[in-house]
Amino acid sequence: MKEKLELLEANAYFFRMFGVELSDFSTGALARFGENDRAMYDEIIRKKISAREDIGFEFKTTHKISDNTMWLRVDAHFIEEKDGVPYYLAA
């Protein structure tokens, strides 16, 4: 699986929480992850996706405007596969 992990949509609260817009994720869903942790999370997430397993993890990021550090928990549940592409619902 070589494609980028993509954020397809999110509610307004999600964007306010990070101080971002959907376009800030144009390089992929891991764009707001810390540079040092990005490769590790990418590998973990891709293994889970390949197995169509649910995903859960915590990560550190910063608010884009205030630069405040925050820790977040993400839980993503596999919901379906369309044309070989897995889709997850994350909270």
SULWOQUI-V593754 format. One record per residue. N is the residue number from 0. RES is the residue in one letter. PSI is psi in radians with two decimals (999 if undefined). NEAR is the number of other ideal C-beta (glycine too) atoms within 10 Angstrom. Layout:
N/RES/PSI/NEAR + N/RES/PSI/NEAR
This chain:
0/M/1.90/12 + 1/K/-0.19/4 + 2/E/2.74/8 + 3/K/2.65/14 + 4/L/2.12/16 + 5/E/2.42/11 + 6/L/1.98/17 + 7/L/-0.71/9 + 8/E/2.82/6 + 9/A/2.80/15 + 10/N/2.95/8 + 11/A/-0.61/7 + 12/Y/-0.72/8 + 13/F/-0.82/14 + 14/F/-0.68/15 + 15/R/-0.67/11 + 16/M/-0.66/14 + 17/F/-0.25/20 + 18/G/0.64/15 + 19/V/3.11/18 + 20/E/2.92/10 + 21/L/-0.63/12 + 22/S/-0.39/6 + 23/D/-0.21/14 + 24/F/0.32/20 + 25/S/-0.40/11 + 26/T/0.03/9 + 27/G/2.91/15 + 28/A/-0.31/20 + 29/L/0.17/18 + 30/A/-0.52/16 + 31/R/0.06/19 + 32/F/2.62/18 + 33/G/2.46/14 + 34/E/-0.72/6 + 35/N/-0.48/8 + 36/D/-0.24/13 + 37/R/-0.81/15 + 38/A/-0.71/11 + 39/M/-0.84/13 + 40/Y/-0.66/18 + 41/D/-0.80/16 + 42/E/-0.81/10 + 43/I/-0.83/12 + 44/I/-0.76/19 + 45/R/-0.64/14 + 46/K/-0.76/12 + 47/K/-0.74/18 + 48/I/-0.74/16 + 49/S/-0.60/10 + 50/A/-0.01/10 + 51/R/0.65/11 + 52/E/2.68/12 + 53/D/2.70/13 + 54/I/2.40/17 + 55/G/2.31/12 + 56/F/2.87/14 + 57/E/2.59/8 + 58/F/2.75/17 + 59/K/2.41/12 + 60/T/3.12/18 + 61/T/2.62/14 + 62/H/2.28/15 + 63/K/-0.62/14 + 64/I/-0.87/10 + 65/S/-0.32/9 + 66/D/0.25/8 + 67/N/2.40/10 + 68/T/2.45/10 + 69/M/2.61/12 + 70/W/2.36/8 + 71/L/2.62/13 + 72/R/2.28/9 + 73/V/2.27/15 + 74/D/2.13/12 + 75/A/2.25/19 + 76/H/2.25/13 + 77/F/2.23/16 + 78/I/-0.60/10 + 79/E/2.96/10 + 80/E/2.24/10 + 81/K/2.16/7 + 82/D/0.70/4 + 83/G/0.04/6 + 84/V/2.12/10 + 85/P/2.49/15 + 86/Y/2.38/12 + 87/Y/2.59/20 + 88/L/2.09/11 + 89/A/2.59/13 + 90/A/999/8
